Amino acid sequence: MERISNYYTATLNDTVEYPPLDGDITVDIAIVGGGLTGVASAVEFAERGFSVALCEANRIGWGASGRNGGQVTGSLSGDKAMLAQLRKKQGVDAEDFVWHLRWEGHNIIRERIARYDIACDLTPGHLHTAWRTADIAELKQTVDTAHSYGMEDDVSWLTKEEVHDKLDTPLYHGGILNKRSFHLHSLNLCVGEACAAASLGAQLFEQTPVVKLVGGRSPKLITSNGTIHAKKIILAGNAYHRLARKQLKGLLFPAILGNMTTEPLSDELAQQINKHNLAVYDSRMVLDYYRLTADNRLMFGGGTNYSGRDIQDVAKTLMPALVNTFPALANTKIDYAWTGTAGIVMNRIPLVGKCDRHVYYAQGYSGHGIATSHILAEVLAEALTGTLEKFDVFADFKHNKVPGTEWLGNGMLALGMWYYQFKEKLAG
Ligand SMILES: Cc1cc2nc3c(=O)[nH]c(=O)nc-3n(C[C@H](O)[C@H](O)[C@H](O)COP(=O)(O)OP(=O)(O)OC[C@H]3O[C@@H](n4cnc5c(N)ncnc54)[C@H](O)[C@@H]3O)c2cc1C
C-alpha cells in the first residue's frame, strides 16, 4: 500500500522508491518493518559493518512513524514500572539507568540528523503542562530530579502566568519547560534514515510483506517473491505485524490515535497561540499533544481509541479539544486529519527480547516511540556485537501476557483507559 495522505506525506522531501524483493539473498541482519525502529536499526548495523536487508510491507514510514505528533520528549513510557522492577535487582542503579535512558534517543537523533544531513525541521522546546492543580507537585518533582542531574539550564518550572505568556490558552496550571526536547517532521526523519542506511550499503525493499518467519538454526524471512537468509533477524513491525505470535501474542495491543493539522496560520496568529513554537502535551493519562509545523499549521492530536477500532471522523472528534485549547482557532480549517496505530504494552515498558537464539524484537513504545525506537535500535546493535548490558535489562523486565484472544486484550485495555479518563473527568 502507498502511504496515507496526511501532512507528512504532503511535505515529504524525498520520494525515492525502493524495489520489492525479487529472488533470494543472504545477509547478516534481516529486518522486518521500515518504521523508525527498522530504519534506525538498519543504520546502526550498517554503520558497524554488517550486511543488512530490510523488508517493508508498504512504504518506508507507512506506519506510526509517518503519522505521529513529532514530539521527542523526556517521556519514557513505562518509566515508573521500570523503576519498580529495577529497584528490586542487584547491580543496577535504577534511578540512574532510567534517567539517562530518557535522553539517549535525543542524542542519537541529533547526531544522526547532523551526520547524514537529514532535513526534518528539528525545533527545540517542549512544554509538559499541568492539567489540574493536583498535577503540579509531581511535575515539580520531575524538575527537581532534572536539576539534581545537572539539567538546570535545560529544564525549568513555569507558573500558570508564565505558561499563559507562551500559549494563548485558558488551560493549564503551570508546566515544565524543557529545552533539550524537540519536535520534528517524523516521516522526513524516517525516510532520511532509510536513505542513510542505503548509502551505507543496506538493501531496502518496499512493498515486500514478510509472510513467514523461520527461526531456528537457519533463520529466514519468506516473502511472496523471494527469501532472505540471515544470521540474525530483527522484528520491527510494531503494532502492524503478526509474526512470532507464539512468543508475542497477548503482549502488545493496538491503539488508534488521531492527529490533524490546520490550514497554514498567519505569522501573527501562529505567534499569538504558541509564541516560541513549543511542542506541548498535558499531564493527563489520555492527553492532547500539539505543536506548530514548519509551514505554520497547528498539528493537534489526541482522541485515542483503545478498542483497536478506527476513529470515524478524526477532525470532528478532535476539534472540540483544539478549540478548547485555542479559542482563537475556532474558525480555522482543518487541511489534514488521519489516524495511526501505536503499540501499547500493559505496564508500558517497551518490549525488547528474543523469540529464539537468532530472532530479536523491539516494539510497543506506548505512544512515545520516536526517541525510544532509536535507543532500542542501538541496544540491539550493541547486543549483537557483544555488549549485552542494556539488552539484558530490557529482556529481563516482566510483562504479563493477557490471556485469551487479542480482542479480549484490547477490550481490557479499553476498559482500563476508559476508567482513567472517567477518573480524570471527575477530578476536573
Ligand atoms: C498518531 C500518533 C501519534 C504519535 N505521536 C508520537 C509523538 O509525538 N512522539 C513519540 O515519540 N511517539 C509518538 N507516537 C508513537 C510513535 O510514532 C511510534 O512509537 C513509532 O513510530 C514506532 O515505530 P516503529 O518503527 O516501531 O513502528 P511503525 O512506524 O508502526 O512501523 C512498523 C512498520 O512495519 C511494517 N510491517 C509490519 N508487518 C510487516 C511485515 N510482516 N512485513 C514487512 N513489514 C511489516 C509496517 O508496514 C510499518 O511500516 C505516535 C503514534 C501515533 C500513531
Ligand as a Chemical Component Dictionary entry (heavy atoms), coordinates in Angstrom:
data_LIG
# 
_chem_comp.id                   LIG 
_chem_comp.type                 NON-POLYMER 
_chem_comp.pdbx_formal_charge   0 
_chem_comp.three_letter_code    LIG 
# 
loop_
_chem_comp_atom.comp_id 
_chem_comp_atom.atom_id 
_chem_comp_atom.alt_atom_id 
_chem_comp_atom.type_symbol 
_chem_comp_atom.charge 
_chem_comp_atom.model_Cartn_x 
_chem_comp_atom.model_Cartn_y 
_chem_comp_atom.model_Cartn_z 
_chem_comp_atom.pdbx_ordinal 
LIG C1  C1  C 0 -0.997 9.360  15.840 1  
LIG C2  C2  C 0 0.253  9.001  16.589 2  
LIG C3  C3  C 0 0.928  9.994  17.288 3  
LIG C4  C4  C 0 2.134  9.704  17.947 4  
LIG N1  N1  N 0 2.848  10.741 18.486 5  
LIG C5  C5  C 0 4.089  10.499 18.969 6  
LIG C6  C6  C 0 4.904  11.574 19.377 7  
LIG O1  O1  O 0 4.559  12.751 19.276 8  
LIG N2  N2  N 0 6.133  11.277 19.911 9  
LIG C7  C7  C 0 6.583  9.985  20.003 10 
LIG O2  O2  O 0 7.698  9.774  20.497 11 
LIG N3  N3  N 0 5.838  8.947  19.575 12 
LIG C8  C8  C 0 4.613  9.169  19.034 13 
LIG N4  N4  N 0 3.862  8.127  18.559 14 
LIG C9  C9  C 0 4.437  6.767  18.603 15 
LIG C10 C10 C 0 5.495  6.547  17.510 16 
LIG O3  O3  O 0 5.049  7.045  16.280 17 
LIG C11 C11 C 0 5.784  5.049  17.401 18 
LIG O4  O4  O 0 6.108  4.535  18.669 19 
LIG C12 C12 C 0 6.943  4.752  16.459 20 
LIG O5  O5  O 0 6.774  5.415  15.238 21 
LIG C13 C13 C 0 7.042  3.251  16.251 22 
LIG O6  O6  O 0 7.965  2.999  15.219 23 
LIG P1  P1  P 0 8.102  1.518  14.673 24 
LIG O7  O7  O 0 9.103  1.570  13.600 25 
LIG O8  O8  O 0 8.355  0.590  15.798 26 
LIG O9  O9  O 0 6.649  1.154  14.110 27 
LIG P2  P2  P 0 5.880  1.687  12.817 28 
LIG O10 O10 O 0 6.279  3.062  12.464 29 
LIG O11 O11 O 0 4.437  1.437  13.026 30 
LIG O12 O12 O 0 6.433  0.779  11.640 31 
LIG C14 C14 C 0 6.180  -0.589 11.537 32 
LIG C15 C15 C 0 6.311  -0.937 10.052 33 
LIG O13 O13 O 0 6.385  -2.351 9.922  34 
LIG C16 C16 C 0 5.758  -2.712 8.728  35 
LIG N5  N5  N 0 5.393  -4.118 8.818  36 
LIG C17 C17 C 0 4.536  -4.704 9.699  37 
LIG N6  N6  N 0 4.451  -6.025 9.456  38 
LIG C18 C18 C 0 5.278  -6.290 8.414  39 
LIG C19 C19 C 0 5.594  -7.485 7.703  40 
LIG N7  N7  N 0 5.041  -8.672 8.002  41 
LIG N8  N8  N 0 6.482  -7.391 6.669  42 
LIG C20 C20 C 0 7.067  -6.204 6.361  43 
LIG N9  N9  N 0 6.766  -5.042 7.001  44 
LIG C21 C21 C 0 5.888  -5.091 8.017  45 
LIG C22 C22 C 0 4.563  -1.782 8.646  46 
LIG O14 O14 O 0 4.086  -1.649 7.320  47 
LIG C23 C23 C 0 5.133  -0.485 9.219  48 
LIG O15 O15 O 0 5.576  0.402  8.208  49 
LIG C24 C24 C 0 2.641  8.370  17.953 50 
LIG C25 C25 C 0 1.934  7.359  17.295 51 
LIG C26 C26 C 0 0.768  7.654  16.615 52 
LIG C27 C27 C 0 0.049  6.559  15.886 53 
# 
loop_
_chem_comp_bond.comp_id 
_chem_comp_bond.atom_id_1 
_chem_comp_bond.atom_id_2 
_chem_comp_bond.value_order 
_chem_comp_bond.pdbx_ordinal 
LIG C1  C2  SING 1  
LIG C2  C3  SING 2  
LIG C2  C26 DOUB 3  
LIG C3  C4  DOUB 4  
LIG C4  N1  SING 5  
LIG C4  C24 SING 6  
LIG N1  C5  DOUB 7  
LIG C5  C6  SING 8  
LIG C5  C8  SING 9  
LIG C6  O1  DOUB 10 
LIG C6  N2  SING 11 
LIG N2  C7  SING 12 
LIG C7  O2  DOUB 13 
LIG C7  N3  SING 14 
LIG N3  C8  DOUB 15 
LIG C8  N4  SING 16 
LIG N4  C9  SING 17 
LIG N4  C24 SING 18 
LIG C9  C10 SING 19 
LIG C10 O3  SING 20 
LIG C10 C11 SING 21 
LIG C11 O4  SING 22 
LIG C11 C12 SING 23 
LIG C12 O5  SING 24 
LIG C12 C13 SING 25 
LIG C13 O6  SING 26 
LIG O6  P1  SING 27 
LIG P1  O7  DOUB 28 
LIG P1  O8  SING 29 
LIG P1  O9  SING 30 
LIG O9  P2  SING 31 
LIG P2  O10 DOUB 32 
LIG P2  O11 SING 33 
LIG P2  O12 SING 34 
LIG O12 C14 SING 35 
LIG C14 C15 SING 36 
LIG C15 O13 SING 37 
LIG C15 C23 SING 38 
LIG O13 C16 SING 39 
LIG C16 N5  SING 40 
LIG C16 C22 SING 41 
LIG N5  C17 SING 42 
LIG N5  C21 SING 43 
LIG C17 N6  DOUB 44 
LIG N6  C18 SING 45 
LIG C18 C19 SING 46 
LIG C18 C21 DOUB 47 
LIG C19 N7  SING 48 
LIG C19 N8  DOUB 49 
LIG N8  C20 SING 50 
LIG C20 N9  DOUB 51 
LIG N9  C21 SING 52 
LIG C22 O14 SING 53 
LIG C22 C23 SING 54 
LIG C23 O15 SING 55 
LIG C24 C25 DOUB 56 
LIG C25 C26 SING 57 
LIG C26 C27 SING 58 
# 
